[in-house]
Structure formats: C-alpha cells, structure tokens
Amino acid sequence: MFDMSYTVESSRPFDEVSTHLEEAVPKHGFRVLAVHNVQQTLKEKGFESGPLKIVEICNAKFAHEALGKEINVALMMPCKIIVRSEGEKTIMTLARPSMISLLFPDAGLEKLAGDVEGVMKSIMDEVK
C-alpha cells in the first residue's frame, strides 16, 4: 500500500515549530501562500480543538511545470503541511506530492512530484 503522508515529530512547542516552518519555506524556493489556523476558526464557531494549522506552500516553477503536464493537478494544489499538537509533541504531516503521479499515471509527473516531495521533506526535517 502507498503511504500518502510523511510525518515528522518534534519535541519543540507548537508555536515554535509553526514559526520555524514558515521561516524555512522561502529558504527552499517555496512561498507560504496561506496559513489556516483551524483551532481559531473552529473556536469562532463554538467548537473546541487542539492547536492545528494548515500551511499552504507553492513553488511557481514546479507548479507551472506540473500544470503543463496535467491541468487537473490544480485540484491538488497548493501543497499542504499540517502542524498539530499531540501530547507533548508537535507533529508535521505532509500529503506526499508523489501520490499525484498515481492519480494521473499518464501525465509523466513521477520525477517532478518526487523532486517537490524531496524539498518538502527537507523543509520539515530542518524544522523539527
């Protein structure tokens, strides 16, 4: 079975990991497009939740190349990393870009998706 996610655990606090993630992304040629504070959004609607952010990132060169091969890749964009707390740990999880090549097997996205995934894993490994 294909593992659709890549997870990294950190002993550092949630806010510290979130901040370092946002700072590390541009150093690797990506851009933070949006940060969704899910805990805050749910709280505004009357629901309690633990700390959870969705960090959306993109690299224009990779995105342009992927869209040139298969326009429906846009359904999977931008790339997302979630940051959450679990007990004393902070956990980052990435939806692996390499899974996109499985969804569009005739598009020739294997190398590109693998390259994107490699950079994203490096970012997460650096932040932990």
Buried (B, 14 or more C-beta within 10 A) or exposed (E): EEEEEBEBEBEBEBEEBBEBBBEBBEEEEBEBBEBBBBBEEBEEEEEEEEBBBBBBBBBEEBBEBBEEBBEEBEEBBBBBBBBBBEEEEBBBBBBBBBBBBEBBEEBEBEEBBEBBBEBBBEBBEEBB
